[in-house]
Amino acid sequence: MAEKRDMLDDLIDIQQDWEKVSNPFGDIAGQLVDPSKAHVFNPADYKGRPRANTVYCSRVAAGRPDVCGRCLEVCPVDAIEIGEKTLKVNDNCRECGLCMSVCPTEAFQLPKHMSKQLYDRIARIASAYEQCYVTCTRALGRYPKDNEVVLPCVGLLTPELWFALLVDYDNISVYLPVGVCDRCQTTTGEEVYVDHIGTAEQWSGYSVGLEVDEGAMTHELTRAYKRGQFVSNLARTGSRALMAGSPALLGARAVAERIKRHTQKLNDMQRTLEDAVGGKTSQNRRHVLTQSRKMLLSTIQESPVLATVLGCRVPQCNSSLCTMCGDCVRACSLHVCDLDASGHVSVEPAYCVGCGACAAVCESGALTMVSADPADLVVPDPNAAKAAEQRAMVQKAKEEGRAKISKYLDALEHLGETDDK
């Protein structure tokens, strides 16, 4: 159903029409500039070689070539080299970032392409524009508009990141013209993004839009954003006559506030998780919470029912087979797997990314990967009990108030009967 227009919408239309009249040539004048100073599309500006962090590589930690190899499988030019104690990205890297998106322990990092930074970029656009487009350098081939997010490959986004975006926004689409992936030298990219988007859609129950025709793309700001910006401009120029009764500001400040709240939510969730499980192993090694994992856990905090469809897997130990060798602990580069002094092997499901390295190195077969209990993925809210108690007190006060009112009404009614007599 279309939103009902009011005077504020009419004023915005008048302002836009006046701008067209006062500037009949639009942006043509702005385009007649020195070519050397004009924006030129350069695919290299949207790429970057990931930095390899050997400490987080489960294959290096385990010291075995049969433990994980996802980065090696996905790299289209065999640019990744894993030695006995080293993880390296060679000079022939295509800078597609696919190794970052498939590595469960985030052993490959590039600041501008990390999950949190990508979420913030996409969320800002999705909050302000009617549609946000995620695309790649090859598909776009030109300098991007403000609501287009250009990546070296759409496969760069992890399933967890897509999951968070789909739950929070319903106006995100992928722009990929038909056949563009068939001619791309990043030969593994299409398979990766299809798998990641499909997984996120299964988890969330929502779908990513797809646009193949550039002419059908829209670059309009949302009605709420335009209204908010108009009111903000009035406030800045001192024209407060129209401020009374106006809607809450939904312009740039509101978008920034929304991103800030999301960041705060992630940080609060991590602190709550550390308080709940201690944050360290019995060997005093701190659990590592990857950005993608943090994004996933934060999303299901808002809707715990989503945890039931995630299908996350964690190791389970058969104590009768365990030899307490400690290989599983050494193979876990995120310090999630723990072996205490009594020989009990345990894992914190919320931190575990399901890479399976611990089970792969277990020679006795004591560890097997099983589906996680959805309840273990929902970080306990320390304020839940207090909030429930407060709600109960409010409900009790309401009931007592209604009982007193009913009693007074009955008394007045009886008093009226007495006066009649």
C-alpha positions as CSV (number, residue, x, y, z in Angstrom):
1,M,0.0,0.0,0.0
2,A,1.4,3.4,-1.0
3,E,2.3,5.7,1.8
4,K,0.0,8.7,2.3
5,R,1.4,12.0,1.2
6,D,1.3,15.1,3.3
7,M,2.5,18.8,3.1
8,L,6.1,17.8,3.8
9,D,6.1,15.6,0.6
10,D,4.7,18.5,-1.4
11,L,7.4,20.9,-0.1
12,I,10.1,18.4,-1.1
13,D,8.7,18.1,-4.6
14,I,8.6,21.9,-4.9
15,Q,12.2,22.1,-3.8
16,Q,13.3,19.5,-6.3
17,D,11.3,21.1,-9.1
18,W,12.8,24.5,-8.2
19,E,16.3,23.1,-8.3
20,K,15.7,21.8,-11.8
21,V,14.4,25.2,-13.0
22,S,17.3,27.1,-11.4
23,N,19.8,24.6,-12.8
24,P,18.3,23.6,-16.2
25,F,21.6,22.0,-17.4
26,G,21.6,19.6,-14.4
27,D,25.0,18.0,-13.9
28,I,26.3,18.8,-17.4
29,A,28.3,21.7,-16.2
30,G,29.9,19.6,-13.6
31,Q,31.0,17.1,-16.2
32,L,32.8,19.7,-18.3
33,V,36.0,19.6,-16.2
34,D,39.6,18.8,-16.7
35,P,39.7,15.1,-17.7
36,S,42.7,14.6,-15.5
37,K,40.6,15.6,-12.5
38,A,37.5,13.6,-13.3
39,H,36.6,10.4,-11.6
40,V,38.0,7.4,-13.6
41,F,36.8,3.9,-12.9
42,N,39.8,1.7,-11.9
43,P,39.0,-1.8,-10.8
44,A,42.2,-1.9,-8.8
45,D,40.7,0.7,-6.4
46,Y,38.2,-1.9,-5.2
47,K,40.7,-4.7,-4.7
48,G,43.5,-5.5,-2.4
49,R,45.8,-8.4,-1.5
50,P,44.6,-10.1,1.7
51,R,47.2,-10.3,4.6
52,A,47.7,-13.9,5.7
53,N,47.7,-14.4,9.5
54,T,49.5,-17.7,10.1
55,V,48.3,-17.8,13.8
56,Y,44.7,-18.3,12.8
57,C,45.3,-21.0,10.1
58,S,44.0,-24.3,11.4
59,R,46.0,-26.2,8.9
60,V,49.3,-24.7,10.2
61,A,48.1,-25.1,13.8
62,A,47.4,-28.8,13.2
63,G,50.6,-29.4,11.3
64,R,48.8,-31.7,8.9
65,P,48.0,-31.2,5.1
66,D,44.7,-33.0,5.4
67,V,43.3,-30.4,7.8
68,C,41.3,-27.8,5.8
69,G,42.3,-26.5,2.4
70,R,39.3,-24.3,1.5
71,C,41.5,-21.4,0.5
72,L,43.6,-23.5,-1.8
73,E,40.5,-25.0,-3.5
74,V,38.9,-21.6,-4.1
75,C,41.9,-19.6,-5.3
76,P,41.6,-19.3,-9.1
77,V,45.3,-18.8,-9.7
78,D,46.9,-21.0,-6.9
79,A,48.4,-17.9,-5.2
80,I,48.1,-19.4,-1.7
81,E,51.0,-21.3,-0.2
82,I,50.8,-23.2,3.1
83,G,54.0,-24.5,4.6
84,E,54.7,-26.4,7.8
85,K,54.6,-23.2,9.8
86,T,53.7,-20.5,7.3
87,L,50.6,-19.2,5.4
88,K,51.5,-16.9,2.4
89,V,49.7,-15.1,-0.4
90,N,52.0,-14.9,-3.4
91,D,52.4,-12.0,-5.9
92,N,50.2,-13.6,-8.5
93,C,47.1,-13.0,-6.3
94,R,44.1,-11.8,-8.3
95,E,42.9,-9.9,-5.2
96,C,39.4,-11.4,-5.5
97,G,39.1,-11.9,-1.7
98,L,37.5,-15.4,-2.1
99,C,40.0,-16.9,0.4
100,M,38.7,-14.4,3.0
101,S,35.1,-15.5,2.5
102,V,35.7,-19.3,2.7
103,C,38.3,-19.3,5.6
104,P,36.3,-20.3,8.7
105,T,38.9,-18.9,11.1
106,E,39.5,-15.6,9.2
107,A,43.2,-16.3,8.6
108,F,43.1,-13.8,5.6
109,Q,42.3,-10.2,6.4
110,L,41.9,-7.0,4.5
111,P,40.5,-4.1,6.6
112,K,38.1,-2.6,3.9
113,H,36.7,-6.1,3.1
114,M,36.2,-7.4,6.6
115,S,32.6,-8.4,7.5
116,K,31.9,-5.5,9.9
117,Q,33.2,-2.9,7.4
118,L,31.1,-4.4,4.6
119,Y,28.0,-4.6,6.7
120,D,28.3,-0.9,7.6
121,R,28.8,0.1,4.0
122,I,25.8,-1.9,2.7
123,A,23.6,-1.0,5.7
124,R,24.2,2.8,5.2
125,I,23.0,2.5,1.6
126,A,20.1,0.2,2.3
127,S,18.9,2.6,5.0
128,A,18.9,5.6,2.7
129,Y,18.0,4.3,-0.8
130,E,15.1,2.5,-2.2
131,Q,17.5,-0.2,-3.4
132,C,21.1,-1.2,-2.6
133,Y,23.0,-3.0,-5.3
134,V,26.0,-5.3,-4.6
135,T,28.1,-5.9,-7.7
136,C,31.6,-6.6,-8.9
137,T,34.1,-4.6,-10.9
138,R,33.6,-6.6,-14.1
139,A,29.8,-6.3,-14.0
140,L,29.8,-2.6,-13.4
141,G,32.7,-1.4,-15.6
142,R,32.1,2.3,-14.6
143,Y,32.4,4.7,-11.7
144,P,29.7,3.5,-9.2
145,K,26.6,5.5,-8.1
146,D,26.0,6.2,-4.5
147,N,23.8,3.1,-3.9
148,E,26.1,0.7,-5.6
149,V,28.6,-1.4,-3.6
150,V,31.5,-2.5,-5.8
151,L,33.5,-5.6,-4.8
152,P,36.3,-7.5,-6.5
153,C,33.8,-10.4,-6.5
154,V,30.3,-10.9,-5.1
155,G,31.6,-14.1,-3.6
156,L,33.6,-12.0,-1.1
157,L,30.5,-11.8,1.2
158,T,30.3,-14.6,3.7
159,P,27.1,-16.5,4.4
160,E,27.0,-15.0,7.9
161,L,27.2,-11.5,6.5
162,W,24.4,-12.2,3.9
163,F,22.3,-13.6,6.8
164,A,22.7,-10.5,8.9
165,L,21.9,-8.2,6.0
166,L,18.8,-10.2,4.9
167,V,17.3,-10.2,8.4
168,D,17.9,-6.5,8.8
169,Y,17.1,-5.2,5.2
170,D,14.7,-6.2,2.4
171,N,16.0,-3.9,-0.3
172,I,19.4,-5.5,-1.2
173,S,20.0,-6.9,-4.7
174,V,22.9,-8.3,-6.7
175,Y,23.6,-6.7,-10.0
176,L,25.2,-9.1,-12.4
177,P,24.4,-9.0,-16.2
178,V,23.7,-12.3,-17.8
179,G,27.0,-14.1,-18.8
180,V,29.3,-11.8,-17.0
181,C,30.6,-14.5,-14.7
182,D,31.2,-16.9,-17.7
183,R,33.8,-14.6,-19.0
184,C,35.5,-13.8,-15.7
185,Q,39.0,-15.1,-14.9
186,T,38.0,-15.5,-11.2
187,T,36.6,-18.9,-12.2
188,T,35.5,-20.0,-8.8
189,G,33.6,-16.8,-7.8
190,E,30.2,-17.8,-9.2
191,E,30.1,-21.1,-7.3
192,V,31.1,-19.3,-4.1
193,Y,28.5,-16.5,-4.2
194,V,25.7,-18.9,-5.2
195,D,26.5,-21.2,-2.3
196,H,26.9,-18.3,0.2
197,I,23.7,-16.5,-0.8
198,G,21.8,-19.8,-0.9
199,T,22.9,-20.7,2.6
200,A,21.9,-17.3,3.9
201,E,18.5,-17.4,2.3
202,Q,17.9,-20.9,3.8
203,W,18.9,-19.6,7.3
204,S,16.9,-16.4,7.1
205,G,13.9,-17.3,5.0
206,Y,14.4,-14.2,2.9
207,S,15.7,-13.7,-0.6
208,V,18.4,-11.6,-2.2
209,G,17.1,-9.6,-5.3
210,L,18.8,-10.0,-8.6
211,E,19.1,-7.4,-11.3
212,V,20.6,-8.2,-14.8
213,D,19.5,-5.1,-16.7
214,E,21.3,-1.8,-15.8
215,G,18.5,0.2,-17.3
216,A,16.1,-1.2,-14.7
217,M,18.2,-0.1,-11.7
218,T,16.8,2.7,-9.5
219,H,19.0,5.2,-7.6
220,E,16.2,7.0,-5.7
221,L,16.5,7.9,-2.0
222,T,13.8,6.5,0.2
223,R,10.8,8.7,1.1
224,A,11.7,8.5,4.8
225,Y,15.3,9.6,4.1
226,K,14.3,12.6,1.9
227,R,11.8,13.7,4.5
228,G,14.4,13.5,7.3
229,Q,17.0,15.3,5.3
230,F,14.5,18.1,4.4
231,V,13.6,18.6,8.1
232,S,17.3,18.5,9.0
233,N,18.0,21.2,6.5
234,L,15.2,23.4,7.9
235,A,16.6,23.0,11.4
236,R,20.1,24.0,10.2
237,T,18.9,27.1,8.4
238,G,16.8,28.2,11.4
239,S,13.4,27.6,9.8
240,R,11.6,25.9,12.6
241,A,8.1,26.8,11.7
242,L,7.6,23.4,10.0
243,M,9.3,21.4,12.7
244,A,6.2,21.2,15.0
245,G,4.5,17.9,14.4
246,S,7.1,16.7,11.9
247,P,8.2,13.0,11.8
248,A,11.3,11.9,13.6
249,L,14.5,12.7,11.7
250,L,15.2,9.8,9.3
251,G,18.0,11.4,7.3
252,A,21.8,11.0,7.5
253,R,21.9,11.4,11.3
254,A,19.4,8.6,11.7
255,V,21.3,6.3,9.4
256,A,24.5,7.0,11.3
257,E,22.7,6.3,14.6
258,R,21.4,3.0,13.2
259,I,24.9,1.8,12.3
260,K,26.2,3.0,15.7
261,R,23.4,0.9,17.4
262,H,24.4,-2.1,15.4
263,T,28.0,-1.8,16.5
264,Q,27.0,-1.4,20.1
265,K,24.8,-4.5,19.8
266,L,27.8,-6.5,18.5
267,N,30.0,-5.3,21.4
268,D,27.3,-5.9,24.0
269,M,26.8,-9.4,22.7
270,Q,30.5,-10.3,22.9
271,R,30.8,-9.0,26.4
272,T,27.7,-10.9,27.5
273,L,29.1,-14.1,25.9
274,E,32.5,-13.7,27.6
275,D,30.7,-13.1,31.0
276,A,28.6,-16.2,30.4
277,V,31.4,-18.7,29.5
278,G,34.4,-17.1,30.9
279,G,36.1,-16.2,27.6
280,K,39.1,-18.4,28.2
281,T,40.2,-22.0,28.2
282,S,41.6,-23.9,31.2
283,Q,45.0,-23.2,29.8
284,N,44.2,-19.4,30.0
285,R,44.0,-19.0,26.3
286,R,41.3,-16.5,25.2
287,H,38.6,-17.7,22.8
288,V,38.7,-15.9,19.5
289,L,35.4,-14.7,18.1
290,T,35.6,-14.1,14.4
291,Q,33.7,-11.2,12.8
292,S,31.5,-13.5,10.8
293,R,30.6,-15.5,13.9
294,K,29.9,-12.3,15.8
295,M,27.6,-11.1,13.0
296,L,25.7,-14.4,13.1
297,L,25.3,-14.6,16.9
298,S,24.2,-11.0,17.1
299,T,21.5,-11.6,14.4
300,I,20.0,-14.6,16.2
301,Q,19.9,-12.6,19.5
302,E,17.1,-10.5,18.0
303,S,15.3,-13.6,16.7
304,P,16.3,-16.8,18.6
305,V,14.0,-18.9,16.5
306,L,16.4,-18.5,13.6
307,A,19.0,-20.6,15.5
308,T,16.9,-23.7,14.8
309,V,17.6,-23.6,11.1
310,L,21.3,-22.7,11.1
311,G,22.6,-26.2,11.0
312,C,25.9,-25.4,12.8
313,R,28.2,-28.2,13.7
314,V,30.4,-28.7,16.7
315,P,32.7,-31.5,17.9
316,Q,31.4,-34.1,20.4
317,C,33.8,-36.2,22.5
318,N,33.5,-39.9,23.3
319,S,35.4,-40.0,26.6
320,S,35.9,-43.8,26.4
321,L,38.0,-43.3,23.2
322,C,39.9,-40.1,24.2
323,T,43.6,-40.6,25.0
324,M,44.0,-37.0,26.2
325,C,46.8,-36.4,23.7
326,G,45.8,-32.7,23.3
327,D,46.1,-32.7,19.5
328,C,42.6,-31.3,19.2
329,V,43.5,-28.3,21.4
330,R,46.6,-27.6,19.4
331,A,44.7,-27.8,16.1
332,C,42.1,-25.3,17.2
333,S,43.5,-21.9,16.2
334,L,40.5,-20.0,17.7
335,H,41.1,-21.6,21.2
336,V,37.6,-23.0,21.4
337,C,38.5,-26.6,22.1
338,D,39.6,-27.2,25.7
339,L,41.1,-30.1,27.6
340,D,40.9,-29.7,31.4
341,A,43.1,-31.3,34.1
342,S,40.6,-34.2,34.5
343,G,40.9,-35.1,30.8
344,H,37.5,-33.8,29.9
345,V,37.3,-32.3,26.3
346,S,34.8,-29.5,25.9
347,V,34.0,-26.8,23.3
348,E,32.0,-23.6,23.5
349,P,29.4,-23.9,20.7
350,A,28.9,-20.1,20.4
351,Y,32.6,-19.6,19.5
352,C,33.0,-22.8,17.4
353,V,33.0,-22.1,13.6
354,G,32.6,-25.8,12.7
355,C,35.9,-26.1,10.8
356,G,36.4,-29.7,11.9
357,A,40.1,-29.4,12.5
358,C,39.9,-30.9,16.0
359,A,38.0,-34.0,14.7
360,A,40.4,-34.4,11.8
361,V,43.5,-34.7,14.0
362,C,41.9,-37.0,16.5
363,E,43.6,-40.3,15.8
364,S,41.5,-42.3,18.2
365,G,38.2,-41.1,16.7
366,A,37.0,-39.7,20.0
367,L,35.8,-36.5,18.3
368,T,33.0,-36.4,15.8
369,M,31.2,-33.4,14.3
370,V,27.5,-33.2,15.3
371,S,24.7,-30.6,14.9
372,A,24.8,-27.9,17.6
373,D,21.9,-27.5,20.0
374,P,20.2,-24.2,18.8
375,A,19.8,-23.2,22.4
376,D,23.6,-23.1,22.8
377,L,24.0,-20.5,20.1
378,V,21.7,-18.0,21.8
379,V,23.8,-15.9,24.2
380,P,22.0,-15.7,27.5
381,D,20.8,-12.2,28.4
382,P,21.8,-11.3,31.9
383,N,19.0,-8.8,32.2
384,A,16.3,-11.2,31.0
385,A,15.4,-12.3,34.6
386,K,15.3,-8.7,35.8
387,A,13.2,-7.6,32.9
388,A,10.7,-10.5,33.5
389,E,10.5,-9.6,37.1
390,Q,9.8,-5.9,36.2
391,R,7.1,-7.0,33.8
392,A,5.5,-9.2,36.5
393,M,5.5,-6.3,38.9
394,V,3.9,-4.0,36.4
395,Q,1.3,-6.6,35.6
396,K,0.6,-7.1,39.3
397,A,0.2,-3.3,39.8
398,K,-2.2,-3.1,36.9
399,E,-4.3,-5.9,38.3
400,E,-4.3,-4.4,41.8
401,G,-5.3,-1.0,40.2
402,R,-8.1,-2.5,38.3
403,A,-9.4,-4.3,41.5
404,K,-9.3,-1.0,43.4
405,I,-11.2,0.8,40.7
406,S,-13.8,-2.0,40.5
407,K,-14.2,-1.8,44.3
408,Y,-14.7,2.0,44.3
409,L,-17.2,1.7,41.4
410,D,-19.2,-0.9,43.3
411,A,-19.2,1.3,46.4
412,L,-20.5,4.3,44.4
413,E,-23.2,2.1,42.8
414,H,-24.3,0.9,46.2
415,L,-24.3,4.5,47.5
416,G,-26.5,5.5,44.7
417,E,-29.0,2.8,45.5
418,T,-29.1,4.0,49.1
419,D,-29.8,7.6,48.1
420,D,-32.7,6.4,45.9
421,K,-34.3,4.7,48.9
